């Protein structure tokens, strides 16, 4: 067993694309398509890794996406 503290991903402020797709109920492929063209205000890019700012992305979804 390693000594790394494991913080629950649903409490994080930055989510990986896999975590974000689970959290928001969006398929991972669609999540990748969504973030491809988003502002850096909603994302943090570290090398090839993209992290989603959870609160900002939720605001974006509430403002931009409508459900029929």
Secondary structure, DSSP 8 states (H G I E B T S, - for coil): --------GGG-SEEEHHHHHHHHT--HHHHHHHHHT--TTSEEEETTEEEEEHHHHHHHHHHH----
